[in-house]
Amino acid sequence: MKLIAVLIFTLIGSISSKRSALRDMLLKKYDKTKRPVEYDDDILYANVSLTLKKIIELDILKGDIASNLILGFEWNDVNLKWTDSQYNISYINVKLSDVWYPNIQICNSVTGKFSFDDNKEVTVNRNGDVNLYIDKIFETYCRINVEKYPFDEHECDISVCFEHQMYVEETVGEFDYEVKLQSASNQWDFNFEKSDVENDNIVAVGFIIYGKRKVSSATITKIIPPIMLTLLVLSVHLLPPESGEKVSVAITVFLTNIVFLSETEKILGNNSQDASIYLMYLLILTLVSGCSSVFSIIVCKLYANQTGANTNSAPEITQESNGQRNRVGVSEISDEQNIKITATKPCKKHLLTYKKLDQIILLIIVIFLLLFIIISVSTSS
């Protein structure tokens, strides 16, 4: 048993020494500043692969997506070849800083160009194929569209490209992507599609992530507030002015609309390609609520004028002082005490009563909101 272990360690040591000798031989006269091609006019093709391990977050406020990717490159280096008869080794590992490598980047990265780790090892096969893999979390830009929020769908590109070249010297050969999501999102349904872009001598390959919001209890909670606020705006004109709370209720509803509109605008941000129907409705509803408050004041004023409700029908309260003690009492109703009691004026016929005005305003608000909903749905579909 010990003999077998010794033989294994001896074999491993022998292979390791052979790899080191082969590495030293290949890199001795290697020039990493020159493109590894037979002729200067040859185009170097690099195969690219993308493996999506995990989608960390889709942030519509910042307009980006954070994902864990394995970015793979493979290219052929004519200066890093050897034959089996020399060393009987199929591959070696070398530092990235010791060899030439293509300057490929994530095109739409939020952080800009990423720097390659010089201490990263690449695998070199005997035929000169060099393989490099980068496992990293990338943040890339998305095309945010909250037009149909909270049933919104967004597009996020993850693209790989070379630097701009006046003459194409390096380009993408083959591209492949694989999705290995470790866990599903509680908020989004994701679909994927391959994308190829080529313009102005820039070649970009990658895939598109379509993120559609799931219909869940969280979605329902986003629909309930606008419905309740709408009902509250309408209920202002169902509340009779005789209650004495009509104006205060109208102003309270108006302030609630302002707060909810402000908070919703913070959540949705300003990165969307199209305006949000949800946000536009809240804006219109806030405007209607403000007008409703003004109309409520007019209705209450009209009610006071038409019914005489602004006069005092209760007896006046007199206050008598006696030394250091104040005594407050209600005087008896008599002609001698000269207490003025104003009787309610008899009702007169008016062309527009406060009740009719309230009904007209309510009808106008309902028609206006229905027209906005119908037009918004028809234009967005």
C-alpha positions as CSV (number, residue, x, y, z in Angstrom):
1,M,0.0,0.0,0.0
2,K,2.8,2.4,0.9
3,L,4.5,1.5,-2.4
4,I,1.4,2.4,-4.4
5,A,1.2,5.8,-2.5
6,V,4.9,6.5,-3.2
7,L,4.4,5.7,-6.9
8,I,1.4,8.0,-7.1
9,F,3.2,10.9,-5.5
10,T,6.2,10.2,-7.7
11,L,4.0,10.3,-10.8
12,I,2.2,13.5,-9.8
13,G,5.6,15.1,-9.1
14,S,6.9,14.0,-12.4
15,I,3.9,15.4,-14.3
16,S,4.1,18.6,-12.4
17,S,7.8,19.1,-13.2
18,K,7.0,18.3,-16.9
19,R,4.3,20.9,-16.9
20,S,6.6,23.5,-15.4
21,A,9.3,22.7,-17.9
22,L,6.8,22.9,-20.8
23,R,5.4,26.2,-19.4
24,D,8.9,27.7,-19.2
25,M,9.7,26.6,-22.7
26,L,6.6,28.1,-24.2
27,L,6.8,31.4,-22.4
28,K,10.6,31.8,-22.9
29,K,10.3,33.6,-26.2
30,Y,6.6,34.5,-26.0
31,D,5.6,38.1,-26.8
32,K,2.2,38.9,-25.3
33,T,1.9,42.2,-27.0
34,K,1.5,40.6,-30.5
35,R,-1.7,39.0,-31.7
36,P,-1.3,35.2,-31.8
37,V,-2.0,34.6,-35.5
38,E,0.0,33.2,-38.4
39,Y,-0.2,36.3,-40.5
40,D,-0.8,39.9,-39.5
41,D,-3.9,40.2,-41.6
42,D,-5.6,37.2,-40.1
43,I,-8.7,37.8,-38.0
44,L,-8.6,36.2,-34.6
45,Y,-11.9,34.6,-33.6
46,A,-12.8,34.1,-29.9
47,N,-15.6,31.9,-28.8
48,V,-17.8,33.3,-26.1
49,S,-20.0,31.6,-23.6
50,L,-22.3,33.0,-20.9
51,T,-23.7,30.9,-18.0
52,L,-26.4,32.5,-15.9
53,K,-26.2,31.1,-12.3
54,K,-28.4,33.5,-10.4
55,I,-30.5,36.6,-10.9
56,I,-29.9,38.6,-7.7
57,E,-32.2,41.6,-8.2
58,L,-34.1,43.4,-10.9
59,D,-34.3,47.1,-9.7
60,I,-36.7,49.2,-11.7
61,L,-35.8,52.3,-9.7
62,K,-32.1,52.1,-10.7
63,G,-32.9,50.5,-14.1
64,D,-30.6,47.6,-13.9
65,I,-30.3,43.9,-13.1
66,A,-27.7,42.2,-10.9
67,S,-26.8,38.7,-11.9
68,N,-24.1,36.1,-11.2
69,L,-22.5,35.1,-14.5
70,I,-19.7,32.8,-15.7
71,L,-18.1,34.5,-18.6
72,G,-16.1,32.1,-20.8
73,F,-13.6,32.9,-23.6
74,E,-11.8,30.5,-25.9
75,W,-9.3,31.5,-28.6
76,N,-6.4,29.8,-30.4
77,D,-2.8,31.0,-29.8
78,V,-0.4,29.8,-32.5
79,N,2.5,30.5,-30.2
80,L,1.3,28.1,-27.5
81,K,1.3,24.8,-29.3
82,W,3.2,21.6,-28.6
83,T,3.2,18.0,-29.7
84,D,2.4,14.9,-27.7
85,S,5.8,13.4,-28.4
86,Q,7.6,16.2,-26.6
87,Y,6.1,16.0,-23.2
88,N,3.0,13.7,-23.3
89,I,0.9,16.5,-21.6
90,S,-2.5,17.5,-22.9
91,Y,-2.8,20.9,-21.1
92,I,-1.0,23.4,-18.9
93,N,-2.2,26.3,-16.7
94,V,-0.5,29.7,-17.0
95,K,-1.2,33.1,-15.5
96,L,-3.3,35.5,-17.6
97,S,-0.7,38.2,-17.3
98,D,1.8,35.9,-19.1
99,V,-0.2,35.5,-22.3
100,W,-2.1,37.6,-24.9
101,Y,-5.8,37.8,-24.3
102,P,-8.7,39.5,-26.2
103,N,-10.1,42.7,-24.6
104,I,-13.7,41.6,-24.3
105,Q,-16.1,43.4,-22.1
106,I,-19.7,43.4,-20.9
107,C,-21.0,46.1,-23.2
108,N,-23.9,47.5,-21.0
109,S,-22.3,47.1,-17.6
110,V,-23.3,49.7,-15.0
111,T,-19.8,49.9,-13.6
112,G,-18.2,50.3,-16.9
113,K,-15.2,48.2,-18.1
114,F,-14.1,45.5,-15.7
115,S,-10.5,44.8,-15.2
116,F,-9.0,41.3,-15.7
117,D,-7.3,39.6,-12.8
118,D,-3.7,39.2,-13.9
119,N,-3.3,36.3,-11.4
120,K,-6.2,34.4,-12.9
121,E,-5.1,31.2,-14.5
122,V,-6.0,30.1,-18.0
123,T,-5.9,26.6,-19.4
124,V,-3.9,26.0,-22.6
125,N,-4.4,22.9,-24.6
126,R,-1.7,21.3,-26.8
127,N,-3.3,22.6,-30.0
128,G,-3.1,26.2,-28.7
129,D,-6.6,26.7,-27.5
130,V,-6.7,29.0,-24.5
131,N,-9.7,28.9,-22.1
132,L,-10.5,31.7,-19.7
133,Y,-13.5,31.7,-17.3
134,I,-14.6,34.6,-15.1
135,D,-17.2,34.0,-12.3
136,K,-18.5,37.3,-11.2
137,I,-21.6,39.4,-10.2
138,F,-22.4,41.9,-13.0
139,E,-24.8,44.8,-13.0
140,T,-26.2,45.6,-16.4
141,Y,-28.7,48.1,-17.7
142,C,-32.3,47.3,-18.5
143,R,-35.0,48.8,-20.6
144,I,-37.6,49.7,-18.0
145,N,-41.2,50.0,-18.9
146,V,-43.8,50.6,-16.2
147,E,-46.6,51.6,-18.5
148,K,-48.7,48.6,-17.4
149,Y,-47.6,48.7,-13.7
150,P,-48.2,46.6,-11.6
151,F,-48.4,44.1,-14.5
152,D,-45.2,45.5,-16.0
153,E,-42.5,43.7,-18.1
154,H,-38.9,44.8,-18.6
155,E,-36.1,43.8,-20.9
156,C,-32.5,43.4,-19.7
157,D,-29.6,42.8,-22.0
158,I,-26.4,41.0,-21.1
159,S,-24.1,41.6,-24.0
160,V,-20.4,40.8,-24.6
161,C,-18.4,42.8,-27.2
162,F,-14.9,43.8,-28.3
163,E,-13.6,47.3,-28.3
164,H,-14.3,49.5,-31.2
165,Q,-12.0,48.6,-34.1
166,M,-11.4,50.6,-37.3
167,Y,-10.3,47.3,-38.9
168,V,-11.7,44.1,-37.5
169,E,-8.8,42.2,-36.1
170,E,-10.6,40.2,-33.3
171,T,-14.2,39.2,-33.4
172,V,-16.6,36.7,-31.9
173,G,-16.6,33.3,-33.4
174,E,-19.2,31.2,-31.8
175,F,-21.5,32.2,-28.9
176,D,-23.5,30.0,-26.5
177,Y,-25.4,30.7,-23.4
178,E,-26.9,28.5,-20.7
179,V,-29.3,29.3,-17.9
180,K,-28.8,27.5,-14.6
181,L,-30.9,29.5,-12.1
182,Q,-30.3,28.2,-8.6
183,S,-33.6,29.6,-7.3
184,A,-36.8,31.1,-8.7
185,S,-37.8,34.7,-8.0
186,N,-40.8,35.4,-5.8
187,Q,-41.6,38.6,-7.7
188,W,-40.6,38.0,-11.4
189,D,-41.1,35.4,-14.1
190,F,-38.0,35.3,-16.4
191,N,-37.8,34.3,-20.0
192,F,-34.6,34.3,-22.1
193,E,-33.8,35.0,-25.8
194,K,-30.5,35.0,-27.7
195,S,-29.5,38.3,-29.2
196,D,-26.9,39.3,-31.8
197,V,-25.9,42.9,-32.6
198,E,-23.4,44.2,-35.2
199,N,-23.0,47.9,-36.0
200,D,-20.1,50.3,-36.6
201,N,-17.6,47.5,-36.5
202,I,-18.7,46.5,-33.0
203,V,-19.9,43.0,-32.6
204,A,-21.9,42.2,-29.6
205,V,-23.4,38.9,-28.6
206,G,-25.5,38.0,-25.6
207,F,-29.1,37.3,-24.5
208,I,-32.1,39.2,-23.4
209,I,-33.8,38.6,-20.0
210,Y,-37.6,39.3,-20.0
211,G,-38.8,40.0,-16.5
212,K,-42.5,40.0,-16.0
213,R,-44.0,40.7,-12.6
214,K,-45.9,37.8,-11.1
215,V,-49.6,38.2,-10.2
216,S,-49.6,37.7,-6.5
217,S,-51.0,39.2,-3.3
218,A,-48.4,41.9,-3.6
219,T,-49.9,42.9,-7.0
220,I,-53.4,43.0,-5.5
221,T,-52.2,45.3,-2.7
222,K,-51.0,47.8,-5.4
223,I,-54.5,47.9,-7.0
224,I,-56.6,48.4,-3.9
225,P,-55.3,51.9,-2.9
226,P,-56.3,53.7,-6.2
227,I,-59.7,52.0,-6.1
228,M,-60.3,53.1,-2.5
229,L,-59.1,56.6,-3.2
230,T,-61.5,56.8,-6.1
231,L,-64.4,55.8,-4.0
232,L,-63.4,58.3,-1.3
233,V,-63.3,61.1,-3.9
234,L,-66.8,60.1,-5.1
235,S,-68.1,59.7,-1.6
236,V,-67.3,63.4,-0.8
237,H,-70.2,64.4,-3.0
238,L,-72.5,61.8,-1.5
239,L,-71.9,63.3,1.9
240,P,-74.6,66.0,2.7
241,P,-73.4,69.4,3.6
242,E,-75.8,69.2,6.6
243,S,-73.3,67.0,8.3
244,G,-70.8,69.8,8.7
245,E,-67.9,67.5,7.7
246,K,-68.0,67.8,3.9
247,V,-65.1,70.2,3.4
248,S,-62.9,68.5,6.0
249,V,-63.4,65.1,4.4
250,A,-62.7,66.5,1.0
251,I,-59.4,68.1,2.1
252,T,-58.3,64.9,4.0
253,V,-58.9,62.8,0.8
254,F,-57.0,65.4,-1.3
255,L,-53.9,65.3,1.1
256,T,-54.0,61.4,1.1
257,N,-53.9,61.4,-2.7
258,I,-50.9,63.7,-2.7
259,V,-49.0,61.5,-0.3
260,F,-49.8,58.3,-2.2
261,L,-48.9,59.9,-5.5
262,S,-45.5,61.1,-4.1
263,E,-44.6,57.7,-2.7
264,T,-45.6,55.9,-5.9
265,E,-43.5,58.2,-8.0
266,K,-40.5,57.4,-5.7
267,I,-41.1,53.6,-6.2
268,L,-41.4,53.8,-10.0
269,G,-38.6,56.3,-10.6
270,N,-38.0,58.0,-14.0
271,N,-36.3,55.3,-16.0
272,S,-39.3,54.1,-17.9
273,Q,-39.6,54.3,-21.7
274,D,-43.3,55.0,-21.5
275,A,-45.4,56.9,-18.9
276,S,-47.1,54.7,-16.3
277,I,-50.9,54.6,-16.6
278,Y,-51.0,53.8,-12.9
279,L,-49.1,56.9,-12.0
280,M,-51.0,59.0,-14.6
281,Y,-54.3,57.9,-13.0
282,L,-53.1,58.8,-9.6
283,L,-52.1,62.2,-10.9
284,I,-55.5,62.8,-12.5
285,L,-57.2,61.5,-9.4
286,T,-55.2,63.9,-7.2
287,L,-56.2,66.8,-9.5
288,V,-59.8,65.7,-9.4
289,S,-59.6,65.5,-5.6
290,G,-58.3,69.0,-5.3
291,C,-61.1,70.3,-7.5
292,S,-63.5,68.3,-5.5
293,S,-62.4,70.1,-2.3
294,V,-63.0,73.5,-4.0
295,F,-66.4,72.4,-5.2
296,S,-67.3,71.1,-1.7
297,I,-66.6,74.6,-0.3
298,I,-68.9,76.1,-3.0
299,V,-71.6,73.6,-2.3
300,C,-71.5,74.3,1.5
301,K,-71.6,78.0,0.9
302,L,-74.6,77.6,-1.4
303,Y,-76.3,75.4,1.2
304,A,-75.8,78.1,3.8
305,N,-77.2,80.8,1.6
306,Q,-80.2,78.7,0.5
307,T,-81.2,77.4,4.0
308,G,-80.0,80.2,6.3
309,A,-77.8,77.7,8.2
310,N,-75.3,80.4,8.8
311,T,-77.6,82.2,11.3
312,N,-77.7,81.5,15.1
313,S,-80.8,79.7,16.2
314,A,-79.7,79.2,19.8
315,P,-80.1,81.8,22.5
316,E,-77.2,84.1,23.2
317,I,-75.1,83.2,26.3
318,T,-74.5,86.1,28.6
319,Q,-71.7,86.4,31.2
320,E,-72.0,88.2,34.4
321,S,-69.1,89.1,36.8
322,N,-69.5,89.1,40.6
323,G,-66.4,89.8,42.5
324,Q,-63.7,87.3,41.6
325,R,-66.2,84.7,40.4
326,N,-67.6,84.5,36.9
327,R,-71.1,83.1,36.5
328,V,-72.4,81.9,33.2
329,G,-76.0,81.3,32.7
330,V,-78.6,80.9,30.0
331,S,-81.1,83.8,29.9
332,E,-84.8,83.1,29.7
333,I,-86.4,83.8,26.4
334,S,-88.4,87.0,26.8
335,D,-89.0,90.2,24.9
336,E,-87.6,92.3,27.9
337,Q,-84.1,90.8,27.8
338,N,-83.9,91.7,24.1
339,I,-82.5,88.3,23.0
340,K,-82.4,88.0,19.2
341,I,-83.4,84.7,17.9
342,T,-83.4,84.5,14.1
343,A,-85.9,82.2,12.7
344,T,-85.0,80.1,9.8
345,K,-85.8,81.8,6.6
346,P,-88.5,80.2,4.5
347,C,-87.1,78.2,1.6
348,K,-87.1,79.9,-1.8
349,K,-87.1,78.3,-5.2
350,H,-83.6,78.5,-6.7
351,L,-82.5,77.7,-10.3
352,L,-79.6,75.6,-9.0
353,T,-79.8,74.1,-5.6
354,Y,-76.8,72.8,-3.6
355,K,-78.1,69.2,-4.0
356,K,-78.3,69.5,-7.8
357,L,-74.8,71.1,-7.9
358,D,-73.4,68.2,-5.9
359,Q,-75.0,65.7,-8.2
360,I,-73.7,67.4,-11.3
361,I,-70.1,67.5,-9.9
362,L,-70.3,63.8,-9.0
363,L,-71.5,62.9,-12.5
364,I,-68.8,65.0,-14.2
365,I,-66.1,63.3,-12.0
366,V,-67.4,59.8,-12.9
367,I,-67.6,60.5,-16.6
368,F,-64.1,62.1,-16.6
369,L,-62.5,59.2,-14.8
370,L,-64.2,56.6,-17.0
371,L,-63.1,58.3,-20.1
372,F,-59.5,58.4,-18.9
373,I,-59.6,54.7,-18.0
374,I,-61.1,53.7,-21.4
375,I,-58.6,55.9,-23.4
376,S,-55.6,54.6,-21.4
377,V,-56.6,50.9,-21.8
378,S,-57.3,51.3,-25.6
379,T,-54.0,53.1,-26.3
380,S,-51.9,50.6,-24.3
381,S,-53.4,47.4,-25.7
